[in-house]
Amino acid sequence: MRSLRPVPGTFRVLAQVALLSLPAGCGSEASHAGPIGGALPEGGTLAEAGAPSCPETPPTLHAAGTVVTFQTDPVLGGKAMIYGEPNALPGGGTLTPLNLRYFLSNVALVRGDGSLVPVDIVTATGAPEPYGVHLFNAEDPPSTSWSIRAPAGSYRGMNLMLGISDACNAMDNLLPGPRYSLPAGALGADSQLTWPPPFGYLFLRFEARIDTVGSDGGTPSGGGIDGGVEPISAIAMGGLIHQLFAPIVHVDQPLTVPASGPVTRHLRFDMDQVFKGATANVDVSRVPPGAPGGGGPPPAPPGTGETVAGERLRQTAPQLPLFVLDP
Amino acid sequence: MAARDRSAAASCRSRAVPLFLAVATAACQKPTPVRALTDNSAPAGYPKGPITAVAPTGSPLTEARAELGRRLFYDKRLSRTGAIACASCHRQEHAFADPAAVSKGVDGRRGTRNAPALVNRAWSSSFFWDGRASSLEQLVGHPIENPLEMDLPIAYAVSAIGSDVTYVRDFAMAFGGAPPSAESLRQALASFVRTLVSGNSPYDRHLRGDDRDFGPAALRGEVLFFGSAGCFRCHPGGTFSNEGYFNNGTYVEGADRGRQAITGRSGDIGKFRVPTLRNVAVSAPYMHDGSLATLGEVIDQYARGGRGDPTADPLIKPLAISDADKADLIAFLGSLTDTDFLSDPRYKP
């Protein structure tokens, strides 16, 4: 596991200042196994609940299961969100997504009785995804499909970790120092989700250009999406290693896994809910001083506050229908 | 004589002042061993492993291929006029970048973009400012054929090489007995570029716990870089590039549209590839168009929040950077200069 002790130079200072500056009570959360916000599912057996390591080749859970592929498409205002193009906002103006990427890991299917069946995250051909992590990148169409291998059966839903486990976030080699090296693949620097220590990886990153001028040349009539929630232009959802964890989100639609496959299902990633979470009125004092976007010294960058938006989303994600499985 | 032997011998000659002639002569009888091109390993922050491990399966990295590529890199016969080599615009002392804003090709023709540094490109999966090549093998053919650069059809380049018995012999050795071809020409050049690894800057040594060349200003600059200045968002530690495409505020209406020309997406207007900052202090000028001459100008532009075009990325906002902050950031960026890389005899002609 990553330790703060061997961090050289400035990183050590940044890390320790950030941790020591946490509001009272935050430190005690380090002893909690589960994510903040009540996200640890009942009877959870997910990696977050105690897995001590993050092996590049995760152990196979269901060698004989069926591969189910989820084609995941972001939606905005109930319509498919087109990446890199202006998408009309209900209140007027447009939103042009410029970056949308997030990690998925630790997937479990939910039986009718509420018990969980952890499943393998695999490629479409059934090979394990390195570190058990899938990187969704809206700019890379193949990455918008991801797969699990699961035992046949009928399930009432599915739990996903929107991010990576603390074990993966805290691998020794990720900390700048003599052993500093990023993995290849989903957890590499080109994931664009690396973040300076001690914050570990981002779990989700979103950037967009929002043009608020309506089609008639005037300003929007007011109200954004989903009951007046306004979209925002940047979200950086991340955690604090050993302190603030990736949320587990719930897919509440039934899923049947047949005895043979492969099977493809469509999953919607609801940006309206993302914005709802990222603007929620929750306590963000846990964003440590010194965190990019956080408050307090060292001075935070002005303007964006994307880390604060991310913290709002991180806390509220377990209660939001971010993912919806099409019938 | 192999390049590294020549270099070692030259180095010995320069040191051989009369007073120490006997000693120097004795030392020069056996050239100092120099590592092979393929001996490089991943610098800090990159996936661990030898450089040979990151070469594509279809273009395995061998010393013979890399050495062949080195010679081709400096060979002006790969241009129509015989006046321009790859190295004409990618100069080692500038981290294989060009100190000109835009490079001069055959017949004095000017390109439209700054020749980027060639540093640690082995770990990348897209190339050029707009990402139009997805492998080094693809990349190396473009400048040879580009009318504004070397302006020579690859077939002609192969023909020129094929008339050189030394090349024919060495291609046969490197490529299983086959004569030079467009594919093997690309692979040889790509192999050499793949070996250009920089990983011994003061910053790298700082990561290893040696701060002798990493002073207080660099330390303060590091805090800014990975903190309030927000540089890390695109330039994470180690690689100093997230390999992405962003509109960093340099684009203005009517200028080079960058990535959009490749993808067609309107949101990609003005996006260009994020370059690594390793050796950035010696690879001026900056930005895709070479429009900023110094690191100070770069920091000033970011502090202003770009050039004001509304297409800039939402993370490009005005920054409160004092003159002292700016000096510290420049000191930190200077700590990314790897002088060993800039003078490595293995990369010389």
Interface residues (C-beta under 8 A of the other chain):
Chain A: P8 G9 T10 F11 V13 L14 Y83 G84 E85 P86 T96 P97 L98 N99 N173 P176 G177 P178 Y180 S181 L182 P183 A184 G188 A189 D190 S191 Q192 T194 W195 P196 E207 A208 R209 I210 D211 S233 A234 G290 P292 P298 P299 A300 P301 P302 G303 T304 E306
Chain B: A42 A44 G45 Y46 P47 K48 S125 H206 L207 R208 G209 D211 F214 L219 E222 V223 F226 G227 S228 A229 G230 F232 R233 P236 G237 G238 T239 S241 N242 E243 G244 F246 N247 T263 R265 S266 G267 D268 P310 T311 D313 P314 L315 K317 P318 L319 A320
